[in-house]
Amino acid sequence: MSVSTHGLRVHRGPHMLRAAVELFSSMRFAIALLTIICIASIIGTVLKQHEPINNYINQFGPFWAELFRAARLDSIYSAWWFLLILLFLVISTTLCIARNTPRILVDLKTFKEDIRAQSLKAFGQRAENRLGETPEAAANRIGQLLVSGGWKVKLQQREAVDGSRPTSAGWMVAARAGGAHKLGYIAAHSAIVLVCIGGLLDGDLVVRAQTWFNGKSVFTGGGMIADVASEHRLSASNPTFRGNILVPEGGQGSVAILSQSDGVLLQELPFSIELKKFIVDYYSTGMPKLFASEVVLHDRETGEQVPARIEVNHPASYKGVEIYQSSFDDGGSKVKLKAVPMAAAAKSFEVEGIIGGPSTEITNGKDKLTLEYAALRVINVENFADAGAMGSGADVRKVDLRHDIESRLGAANKTNKPKVLRNIGPSIGYKLRDAAGQAREYQNYMVPVDTGDGQPVFLLGMREKPEDPFRYLRVPADEQGSMDGFVRMRAALGDADTRARAIERYIAKATDPKRPEMAEQLRVSAARALALFSGSERAKADATTAGGWQAIAEFMEVNVPEAERERAGGVLVRILNDVLFEVLNLSREGAGLAALPNDEKSQAYLTQAVLAISDAHFYPAPVAMMMTDFTQVQASVFQVARAPGKNVVYLGCLLLIVGIFAMLYVRERRLWVWLTPDGNGTDGATAATMAFSVNRKTMDSDREFEHLKHKLLALNKTEPETS
C-alpha cells in the first residue's frame, strides 16, 4: 500500500502540471479571459470611475453603491481581479506561443518532400499530364518556374527500392509559399502579450504595489498638500504614474494628485511647473475653442529653467514625464459678495472670499450657516430661444423653487426652435451648509438679464443635489439696474403700517365716497388678500403656506365654493395687484424716490416683483449672496504621466496589425509535382502528377491552381486529366 501511495504521489504531480499547462494554453481559456476583460471594459466605460461613494449613492442607491464598491466596479482598471485576469491572459498567451512556435518554425523550414506519391491522389486539387521531356529535365524546369514565381522549392530524386514496400523511381518537386501566414499567428499572439504587459506597466499596478509592499497608504483627509505626511507621497523616481496637478497663474506646482477609489496619493515630480500665462478662447456657443498654457519648468535638482507652451494635443515632455493640457479651473479668484435678504428677519451684509479658499461663518437671525466659495464663471452662454414664454412667469430655467408653483405657472414652450445663444455675464457659485452639515448649492448671476419680455431680471439658482439641474428665482431689476427696489418692496410688504396705508390709498382711488359700505367691504377683502400674500401673523390661521400666490390658492379652496372660485379669484387678483402697486410706491417714497406712473413699464416691473416675492417664500436660505466685484485668477489643470509601457503598447499594436493582416490576407500554399518515366522510358516522356494545398480555399486559390497547372503541366482548364 505504501508503495502504491508513493507511486500515486510520484505520477499525480506531472499529470496535474500537464493538465494545468493544457488549460492555460488552450484557446478556450484565452477567449474566456478576453470576454471577461471586454465586459469589464464596457462597465468601466459606462460607469464613472473613481467617483466619491456619495455620488454612486445619489445615482444608484445605497445597495448598488455598496455592491459596486465591494466588487471594485468603481475602479475596475486597478481592481485586483482585473489585474489578475490580465496576468492570466499574459500567461495563457505566452504558453500558447511557447507551445506552438517551435512547431511553426519547423514547419516553415519543411518542404514535406517525403510525401508518398500515392497520397497525392487524395488531394482535392490535383492534375495529371504526360510531358515530352525526361523527369530530371521536367523537375528542373518546374523548379525554376516556381522559384521565379516567388516559391521556395526543393527537388528530391528517388531510386527504386525492392522489398516489402517498393517505391517508384522518379523526381519529387516540393514547393511552399505564404509562410508569413503562420508568422502572423506568432505576431498577433505576441501583440496580445505586449499590450497586456504595457497596460500593467502603465496602469495602477505599480502604484498599488507600493501601498501593498512599500509602506505607502491612501490619503482620505483634507487640508493643504504641504501638510500631507510622507506615507501618502510617492517619490519622484516612481517608474509609472498618471495624475493631475492644478497650477494658478503666477504660481507653481510640483505635486500631482493620483485619484484612487478610496482616496488619493500624492506624486512628487522631479520638477515644478510655473504657469506664466493661461490663454483661453471661446466659440459663440460658450465652449472653449482654444486653451493653452505658457509655462516654465524648474528642475528641482539642477535649477534649470525650461520654457514651454502646452496646448491640447500638444504636450510637453521633461525627464520622461509627459505634461498634457487637461482643462482649466479657477486659481483662487477674489470675490466680494453682498447678502440680499430673502426672509423677513434677514439683514444685509457684505463679505469677501477666495474661490476654493476658507469658508465664512455667517449668522443671520436664528440661522447659523457656513458660506463656502465654490466657483466663479466669467462667461455664461445660455439658450434664449424660448424667452418669449418667460413673460408669463415661466422659463427654460424652471424659475420657481417648488413643484406646486411650477405647475401653477406652467412650463416653458418645448418646441424645436433654433438656439439663441447669449452671454449673460459672470456668475458666482457657492454653498450654504447648516449646523447639521447639509449643504445646498447656489448659482447667482451678477448682472440682470433680459429674458425677452423687456423686464431685466436677476437669476438666482439653487439645487439640492449635485446631479440635479439648477432651478432659478427671477428677481426684477429696478431702473438703477439693482435689486434694491425688490428688497424695499418686500420689506414694506412685511410692515403692517405700510400695508394699512396702501389699502387706504387703494380704497380712496377705487371707491365712491358716497358709498361707504362698499369701501368697508373692499377694505376687508384687500386686508385679507394682502395679509395672506405677505404671510403675516394675521394670515397664519387661514393658510398652511407661508405666503404668496400659493397661500391665496389654498385660502380660496377652503373658503370659496368651487362654482364661484374662478370669479372670486379674478376679483381678488385685481384687488391685490392694485394694492401691491401702492405698496411699491410707498416703498419708493420711503427711500426718497418718485412714485412710478401706472403705465405698461411699471406694470411689467410690478408683475415680476410680485412673482418673485411669491416664490421667495420657498427660497431655502435667509439671504441670497450677490457678487458685487471680483478679481479673476485662472489656473491650468495639467495631466502628468510617466508611461514606460507606452512604447511596449505601440510595438504590440504594430505587431497586432501585421499579424492580423498576415493571417487574413496571406494564404499558405504548398505544391507537389511527382515526375516518373512514362511507359518503357525509351521515348523520354514523363508522367506528371501535381497536387495543390492551401490553408483557406477561395476563388483566388482556384484561379492560382488553374494558372499553375497550365504553366507547369501545360494543361488547359477544359482538359479531362484534371480532377
C-alpha positions, 0 to 999 in steps of 0.5 A: 500500500505504501508503495502504491501511495508513493507511486500515486504521489510520484505520477499525480504531480506531472499529470496535474502540471500537464493538465494545468499547462493544457488549460492555460494554453488552450484557446478556450481559456484565452477567449474566456479571459478576453470576454471577461476583460471586454465586459469589464471594459464596457462597465468601466466605460459606462460607469464613472470611475473613481467617483466619491461613494456619495455620488454612486449613492445619489445615482444608484442607491445605497445597495448598488453603491455598496455592491459596486464598491465591494466588487471594485466596479468603481475602479475596475482598471486597478481592481485586483481581479482585473489585474489578475485576469490580465496576468492570466491572459499574459500567461495563457498567451505566452504558453500558447506561443511557447507551445506552438512556435517551435512547431511553426518554425519547423514547419516553415523550414519543411518542404514535406518532400517525403510525401508518398506519391500515392497520397497525392491522389487524395488531394482535392486539387490535383492534375495529371499530364504526360510531358515530352521531356525526361523527369530530371529535365521536367523537375528542373524546369518546374523548379525554376518556374516556381522559384521565379514565381516567388516559391521556395522549392526543393527537388528530391530524386528517388531510386527504386527500392525492392522489398516489402514496400517498393517505391517508384523511381522518379523526381519529387518537386516540393514547393511552399509559399505564404509562410508569413501566414503562420508568422502572423499567428506568432505576431498577433499572439505576441501583440496580445502579450505586449499590450497586456504587459504595457497596460500593467506597466502603465496602469495602477499596478505599480502604484498599488504595489507600493501601498501593498509592499512599500509602506505607502497608504491612501490619503482620505483627509483634507487640508493643504498638500504641504501638510500631507505626511510622507506615507501618502507621497510617492517619490519622484523616481516612481517608474509609472504614474498618471495624475493631475496637478492644478497650477494658478497663474503666477504660481507653481506646482510640483505635486500631482494628485493620483485619484484612487477609489478610496482616496488619493496619493500624492506624486512628487515630480522631479520638477515644478511647473510655473504657469506664466500665462493661461490663454483661453478662447471661446466659440459663440456657443460658450465652449472653449475653442482654444486653451493653452498654457505658457509655462516654465519648468524648474528642475528641482535638482539642477535649477534649470529653467525650461520654457514651454507652451502646452496646448491640447494635443500638444504636450510637453515632455521633461525627464520622461514625464509627459505634461498634457493640457487637461482643462482649466479651473479657477486659481483662487479668484477674489470675490466680494459678495453682498447678502440680499435678504430673502426672509423677513428677519434677514439683514444685509451684509457684505463679505469677501472670499477666495474661490476654493479658499476658507469658508465664512461663518455667517449668522443671520437671525436664528440661522447659523450657516457656513458660506463656502466659495465654490466657483466663479464663471466669467462667461455664461452662454445660455439658450434664449430661444424660448424667452418669449414664454418667460413673460408669463412667469415661466422659463427654460430655467424652471424659475420657481423653487417648488413643484406646486408653483411650477405647475401653477405657472406652467412650463416653458414652450418645448418646441424645436426652435433654433438656439439663441445663444447669449452671454449673460455675464459672470456668475458666482457659485457657492454653498450654504451648509447648516449646523447639521452639515447639509449643504445646498448649492447656489448659482447667482448671476451678477448682472440682470438679464433680459429674458425677452419680455423687456423686464431685466431680471436677476437669476438666482439658482439653487439645487439640492443635489449635485446631479440635479439641474439648477432651478432659478428665482427671477428677481426684477431689476429696478431702473438703477439696474439693482435689486434694491427696489425688490428688497424695499418692496418686500420689506414694506410688504412685511410692515403692517403700517405700510400695508394699512396705508396702501389699502387706504390709498387703494380704497380712496382711488377705487371707491365712491365716497358716497358709498361707504359700505362698499369701501368697508367691504373692499377694505376687508377683502384687500386686508385679507388678500394682502395679509395672506400674500405677505404671510403675516401673523394675521394670515397664519390661521387661514393658510398652511403656506407661508405666503404668496400666490400659493397661500391665496390658492389654498385660502380660496379652496377652503373658503370659496365654493368651487362654482364661484372660485374662478370669479372670486379669484379674478376679483381678488387678483385685481384687488391685490395687484392694485394694492401691491402697486401702492405698496411699491410706491410707498416703498419708493417714497420711503427711500426718497424716490418718485412714485412710478406712473401706472403705465405698461413699464411699471406694470411689467416691473410690478408683475415680476416683483410680485412673482418673485416675492411669491416664490421667495417664500420657498427660497431655502436660505435667509439671504441670497449672496450677490457678487458685487466685484471680483478679481479673476485668477485662472489656473491650468489643470495639467495631466502628468504621466510617466508611461514606460509601457507606452512604447511596449503598447505601440510595438504590440499594436504594430505587431497586432496589425501585421499579424492580423493582416498576415493571417487574413490576407496571406494564404499558405500554399504548398505544391507537389509535382511527382515526375516518373518515366512514362511507359518503357522510358525509351521515348523520354516522356514523363508522367506528371502528377501535381497536387495543390494545398492551401490553408483557406480555399477561395476563388483566388486559390482556384484561379492560382491552381488553374494558372499553375497547372497550365504553366507547369503541366501545360494543361488547359482548364477544359482538359479531362486529366484534371480532377 
